[in-house]
Amino acid sequence: MEIYIIIGVLLLLIIIVAANVRIVPQANAYVIERLGAFKGIWSVGLHFKMPFFDRIARKVNLKEQVADFPPQPVITKDNATIQIDTVVFFQITDPKAYTYGVEKPMMAIANLSATTLRNIIGDLELDETFTSRDIINTKMRTILDEATDPWGIKVNRVEVKNIIPPAEIQQAMEKQMKAEREKRESILRAEGTKQSQILVAEGKKEAMILEAEADKQSAILHAEAKKEAQIREAEGEAEAIMKVQHATAEGLRMIKESQPDTGVISIKSLEAFAKAADGKATKIIIPSEIQGLAGLVKSVVEVGKEDVPNA
């Protein structure tokens, strides 16, 4: 009987110990209370709480969290009502302050975000709200971070997701955007036409320049060819003269080498004078050496003429 009691007590102790052993996972913290008062914060690892006296007041997630708030109606400086929804990225840095600082922290952040957004947008006109997203984000992050610091919350970033203007303003903006697009299209077309005309003009200019260059090259080549022809003709004439002179000199050399007598020289001289006259000269001066030979030849010719009729 005593054995059963001991076994029962041991089992009860094991159950109590097992029920009061806790393992805190990574990026988490447990807030512990003892008899209703704050006792401490458990970090990552194995922990044991006092049975019946300690309790886990809150399990806190230390990772960065995202709070996506629904669109909030806000009024701009020029009295235009628009809808803006925001996203807040925050992280719990002090589990104790987060647990005991404010009731329902997420609701508090949502209300604070809406109030801050209304204050910021109230200082901007409608057109500025579309071009000042970075300013809005920076101001909201600074204000929310300062306001939530006592709650153990650090606001890392605030992003404006959408800015929705009223339907009539949206239609007017769409018309304006359409007009701007048409204007840019007209400008681009005009620029394209201008560029096309410039390219055509430059093409014609280049063609005229190339044609002038071609004419110039043609004239140069023609002049070079004519010059070359004249040079070749002059060289041919000079070569012909040189050949004639060479032949004459060669003939004189051969005559000198043959040592002709006076009669042969006289006859050759007479032939040369006959060729020189050739019916074109009106007056020929005959050297005295061949005058006698000329008379002899004339006499022979006359005798030949007399003998022919007698025959």
C-alpha positions as CSV (number, residue, x, y, z in Angstrom):
1,M,0.0,0.0,0.0
2,E,2.8,2.4,0.9
3,I,4.5,1.6,-2.4
4,Y,1.4,2.7,-4.4
5,I,1.3,5.9,-2.4
6,I,4.9,6.6,-3.2
7,I,4.4,5.8,-6.8
8,G,1.4,8.1,-7.0
9,V,3.3,10.9,-5.3
10,L,6.2,10.5,-7.8
11,L,3.8,10.5,-10.7
12,L,2.1,13.6,-9.4
13,L,5.5,15.3,-9.0
14,I,6.5,14.4,-12.5
15,I,3.2,15.7,-13.9
16,I,3.7,19.0,-12.0
17,V,7.3,19.4,-13.1
18,A,6.4,18.6,-16.7
19,A,3.5,21.0,-16.6
20,N,5.7,23.9,-15.4
21,V,8.7,23.4,-17.7
22,R,8.6,25.7,-20.7
23,I,10.9,26.1,-23.7
24,V,11.0,29.7,-25.2
25,P,11.5,29.5,-29.0
26,Q,13.7,31.9,-31.0
27,A,12.5,35.5,-31.5
28,N,10.1,35.2,-28.6
29,A,9.9,36.4,-25.0
30,Y,7.6,35.3,-22.1
31,V,6.4,37.8,-19.5
32,I,6.2,36.0,-16.1
33,E,4.1,37.1,-13.1
34,R,4.3,35.7,-9.6
35,L,1.2,36.2,-7.4
36,G,-0.1,38.8,-9.9
37,A,3.0,40.9,-10.0
38,F,5.7,41.2,-12.6
39,K,8.4,38.6,-12.0
40,G,10.6,38.7,-15.0
41,I,11.1,38.0,-18.7
42,W,12.1,34.6,-20.1
43,S,14.3,34.7,-23.2
44,V,15.1,31.8,-25.5
45,G,15.8,28.5,-23.8
46,L,14.5,26.1,-21.1
47,H,12.7,27.6,-18.0
48,F,10.8,26.3,-15.0
49,K,8.0,28.3,-13.3
50,M,6.9,27.9,-9.7
51,P,3.8,25.8,-9.6
52,F,0.6,27.6,-8.4
53,F,2.6,30.9,-7.9
54,D,4.0,31.8,-11.4
55,R,2.1,32.3,-14.6
56,I,2.9,33.4,-18.1
57,A,1.3,36.8,-18.5
58,R,2.0,37.2,-22.2
59,K,3.9,35.6,-25.0
60,V,5.6,38.3,-27.0
61,N,6.8,38.0,-30.6
62,L,10.0,39.9,-31.1
63,K,10.1,39.7,-34.9
64,E,9.2,42.6,-37.1
65,Q,5.5,42.7,-37.7
66,V,3.3,44.3,-40.3
67,A,0.0,46.2,-39.5
68,D,-2.1,46.9,-42.6
69,F,-4.8,49.5,-41.8
70,P,-7.9,50.0,-43.9
71,P,-8.4,53.3,-45.9
72,Q,-9.0,56.3,-43.7
73,P,-11.0,59.4,-44.9
74,V,-8.9,62.5,-44.6
75,I,-9.4,66.1,-45.7
76,T,-6.7,68.1,-47.5
77,K,-5.9,71.7,-47.0
78,D,-8.1,72.7,-50.0
79,N,-11.1,70.7,-48.5
80,A,-10.9,67.7,-50.8
81,T,-11.8,64.4,-49.1
82,I,-9.6,61.5,-50.0
83,Q,-9.1,57.9,-48.8
84,I,-5.6,56.8,-47.7
85,D,-4.5,53.4,-46.4
86,T,-1.2,52.8,-44.7
87,V,1.1,50.0,-43.7
88,V,3.1,50.1,-40.5
89,F,6.2,48.0,-39.9
90,F,7.0,47.7,-36.2
91,Q,8.9,45.6,-33.7
92,I,8.5,45.0,-30.0
93,T,11.7,45.9,-28.2
94,D,10.5,45.9,-24.6
95,P,8.1,43.0,-23.7
96,K,7.3,44.4,-20.2
97,A,6.3,47.8,-21.6
98,Y,4.3,46.2,-24.4
99,T,2.5,44.1,-21.8
100,Y,1.7,46.7,-19.2
101,G,2.1,50.0,-21.3
102,V,-1.3,50.1,-23.1
103,E,-4.4,48.0,-23.4
104,K,-4.8,46.5,-26.9
105,P,-1.6,47.9,-28.5
106,M,-2.6,47.2,-32.1
107,M,-5.8,49.2,-31.7
108,A,-3.8,52.0,-30.2
109,I,-1.4,52.0,-33.1
110,A,-4.3,52.0,-35.6
111,N,-6.0,55.0,-34.0
112,L,-2.7,56.9,-33.6
113,S,-1.9,56.2,-37.2
114,A,-5.3,57.6,-38.4
115,T,-4.9,60.7,-36.2
116,T,-1.4,61.4,-37.4
117,L,-2.4,60.9,-41.0
118,R,-5.2,63.4,-40.7
119,N,-2.9,66.0,-39.2
120,I,-0.3,65.6,-41.9
121,I,-2.7,65.6,-44.9
122,G,-4.5,68.6,-43.4
123,D,-1.4,70.7,-44.1
124,L,-1.1,69.6,-47.7
125,E,-3.2,70.5,-50.8
126,L,-4.6,67.7,-53.0
127,D,-1.9,67.9,-55.7
128,E,0.8,67.8,-53.0
129,T,-0.5,64.6,-51.5
130,F,0.3,62.7,-54.7
131,T,3.8,64.0,-54.9
132,S,4.7,64.0,-51.2
133,R,4.5,60.3,-50.3
134,D,8.1,60.3,-49.0
135,I,7.4,63.3,-46.8
136,I,4.2,61.7,-45.4
137,N,5.9,58.4,-44.7
138,T,8.8,60.1,-42.9
139,K,6.6,62.3,-40.7
140,M,4.3,59.4,-39.8
141,R,7.2,57.2,-38.9
142,T,8.8,59.9,-36.7
143,I,5.6,60.7,-34.9
144,L,4.4,57.1,-34.4
145,D,7.9,56.0,-33.2
146,E,8.0,58.7,-30.5
147,A,4.4,58.0,-29.4
148,T,4.8,54.2,-29.2
149,D,8.2,54.2,-27.5
150,P,6.6,54.1,-24.0
151,W,4.7,51.0,-25.1
152,G,7.9,49.1,-25.9
153,I,7.2,49.4,-29.7
154,K,9.6,50.7,-32.3
155,V,8.1,51.8,-35.6
156,N,10.6,51.0,-38.4
157,R,8.7,52.1,-41.5
158,V,5.4,53.6,-42.5
159,E,4.3,53.3,-46.2
160,V,1.3,55.0,-47.8
161,K,-0.3,52.3,-50.0
162,N,-3.0,54.1,-51.9
163,I,-4.3,57.6,-52.2
164,I,-7.9,57.5,-53.6
165,P,-9.4,60.9,-54.6
166,P,-13.2,61.5,-55.1
167,A,-14.7,60.2,-58.3
168,E,-15.2,63.7,-59.9
169,I,-11.6,64.7,-59.0
170,Q,-10.3,61.4,-60.4
171,Q,-12.2,62.0,-63.7
172,A,-10.7,65.5,-63.9
173,M,-7.3,64.1,-63.3
174,E,-7.7,61.4,-66.0
175,K,-8.8,64.1,-68.5
176,Q,-5.7,66.1,-67.5
177,M,-3.5,63.1,-67.9
178,K,-5.0,62.4,-71.3
179,A,-4.4,65.9,-72.4
180,E,-0.8,65.7,-71.3
181,R,-0.3,62.5,-73.1
182,E,-1.8,64.0,-76.3
183,K,0.4,67.0,-75.9
184,R,3.5,64.8,-75.5
185,E,2.4,62.8,-78.5
186,S,2.1,65.9,-80.6
187,I,5.5,67.1,-79.5
188,L,7.1,63.8,-80.3
189,R,5.4,63.7,-83.7
190,A,6.7,67.2,-84.5
191,E,10.2,66.3,-83.3
192,G,10.0,63.2,-85.5
193,T,9.0,65.2,-88.5
194,K,11.7,67.7,-87.9
195,Q,14.3,65.1,-87.5
196,S,13.1,63.4,-90.6
197,Q,13.4,66.6,-92.6
198,I,16.8,67.2,-91.2
199,L,18.0,63.8,-92.2
200,V,16.6,64.2,-95.7
201,A,18.3,67.6,-96.1
202,E,21.6,66.1,-94.8
203,G,21.2,63.2,-97.2
204,K,20.7,65.6,-100.2
205,K,23.7,67.6,-99.0
206,E,25.9,64.5,-98.7
207,A,24.7,63.4,-102.2
208,M,25.6,66.8,-103.7
209,I,29.0,66.7,-102.0
210,L,29.6,63.2,-103.3
211,E,28.5,64.2,-106.8
212,A,30.8,67.2,-106.7
213,E,33.7,65.1,-105.5
214,A,33.0,62.6,-108.3
215,D,33.0,65.4,-110.9
216,K,36.2,66.7,-109.5
217,Q,37.9,63.3,-109.5
218,S,36.6,62.7,-113.1
219,A,38.1,66.1,-114.2
220,I,41.4,65.3,-112.5
221,L,41.6,61.9,-114.0
222,H,40.7,63.3,-117.5
223,A,43.5,65.9,-117.1
224,E,45.9,63.3,-115.9
225,A,45.0,61.1,-118.9
226,K,45.5,63.9,-121.4
227,K,48.7,64.9,-119.8
228,E,49.9,61.3,-119.9
229,A,48.9,61.1,-123.6
230,Q,50.8,64.2,-124.5
231,I,53.9,63.0,-122.6
232,R,53.7,59.6,-124.4
233,E,53.3,61.4,-127.8
234,A,56.2,63.7,-127.1
235,E,58.3,60.7,-126.0
236,G,57.3,58.9,-129.2
237,E,58.3,61.9,-131.4
238,A,61.6,62.2,-129.5
239,E,62.3,58.5,-129.9
240,A,61.5,58.8,-133.7
241,I,63.9,61.7,-134.1
242,M,66.5,59.8,-132.1
243,K,66.1,56.8,-134.4
244,V,66.3,59.0,-137.6
245,Q,69.4,60.7,-136.2
246,H,70.9,57.3,-135.3
247,A,70.1,55.9,-138.8
248,T,71.7,59.0,-140.4
249,A,74.8,58.7,-138.3
250,E,75.0,55.0,-139.0
251,G,74.6,55.7,-142.8
252,L,77.4,58.3,-142.7
253,R,79.6,55.9,-140.7
254,M,79.0,53.1,-143.3
255,I,79.7,55.5,-146.2
256,K,82.9,56.6,-144.5
257,E,84.0,53.0,-143.9
258,S,83.3,52.1,-147.6
259,Q,85.6,55.0,-148.8
260,P,83.6,56.0,-152.0
261,D,85.3,57.8,-154.9
262,T,84.5,61.3,-156.1
263,G,82.0,60.1,-158.8
264,V,79.9,58.1,-156.4
265,I,79.7,61.0,-154.0
266,S,78.8,63.4,-156.8
267,I,76.0,61.0,-158.0
268,K,74.6,60.6,-154.5
269,S,74.7,64.4,-154.1
270,L,72.8,64.8,-157.3
271,E,70.1,62.4,-156.1
272,A,69.9,64.2,-152.8
273,F,69.3,67.5,-154.6
274,A,66.7,65.9,-156.8
275,K,64.8,64.7,-153.8
276,A,65.2,68.1,-152.2
277,A,63.7,69.8,-155.2
278,D,60.9,67.3,-155.7
279,G,59.0,69.9,-157.7
280,K,58.5,72.1,-154.6
281,A,61.6,74.2,-154.5
282,T,61.7,77.2,-157.0
283,K,65.4,77.8,-156.6
284,I,68.2,75.3,-155.9
285,I,71.9,76.3,-155.4
286,I,74.1,73.5,-156.8
287,P,77.7,73.3,-155.6
288,S,80.4,73.7,-158.3
289,E,81.7,70.2,-157.8
290,I,78.6,68.6,-159.2
291,Q,77.8,71.2,-161.9
292,G,79.9,69.4,-164.4
293,L,78.3,66.1,-163.6
294,A,74.9,67.7,-164.0
295,G,75.9,69.0,-167.5
296,L,77.2,65.6,-168.5
297,V,74.0,63.9,-167.4
298,K,72.0,66.4,-169.4
299,S,74.0,65.8,-172.6
300,V,73.6,62.1,-172.2
301,V,69.8,62.6,-171.9
302,E,69.7,64.8,-175.0
303,V,71.7,62.2,-177.1
304,G,69.3,59.5,-176.0
305,K,66.3,61.5,-177.2
306,E,67.9,62.0,-180.7
307,D,68.7,58.4,-181.1
308,V,65.1,57.3,-180.4
309,P,63.5,58.9,-183.5
310,N,66.2,57.7,-185.8
311,A,65.6,54.2,-184.7
